[in-house]
Amino acid sequence: MEIIIADDRPAWMKKEDEVMACMSRCSSFKKCSSRIGMECKRLGGSEIPKINNVRKGRVK
């Protein structure tokens, strides 16, 4: 017996879940431009996030 779980929610709801996972579990959320959710290497996945190196008080 095989069970298939279908996620029929709209795309914006799925993206919101990914961002919420990042926001609540990652300390680098404010510096990250990827926000890929649980697929992120920092959260146990395999995708490497893109972290921006922005320092406060420095303007180029």
N, C-alpha and C positions, 0 to 999 in steps of 0.2 A: 504494500500500500504506500503510495507516494502522496505527500501533501505539498501543495504549492500555495505559497502566500503571495497574493497580488496586492500591490500598493497602487490603488487607483486615485490617489489624491492628486490635486493640481501640482504642477512643477514648482510654483512659488512656495507651497507648503513643505515640499521635500527640501528645498534650498534653505528655508527657515529652520528646519530641524538640523541641518548641517552647521549653520551659523550658531545656533544655540548650543550645540555640542562643543564647538570651539570656545564660545564665550564663557561657558560654565566650567570647562575642564582645562583650558590652556592659559598659562601665565603670559604667553607672548601674543595674545589675541589682538591687542592694540597695535602691535608692530607688524602683524601678518597681513599679507595681501591675498593669500590663497583661500583661506577659510573653507577647507574641503571636508571638514567634519571628521568622522571616525576613520576615514581612509588615510588621514595624516599620520606620518611616522611618529610624531610627538604623542599621538593618542593611541598608538598601537597598530597603525596601518602600515602601508608600504609607500605611500606618496610623500615626497619631500616638500615641505612648505616653503614659500618664499617669504622671508622675513626682511623687512625694510630696516636699515640701520639709520634711524632718525634720532638725533640727539636734541634734547631741549636746549633752547637758547642759541643754537647755531643756525645762521642763515647764510646760504651760498649766493 
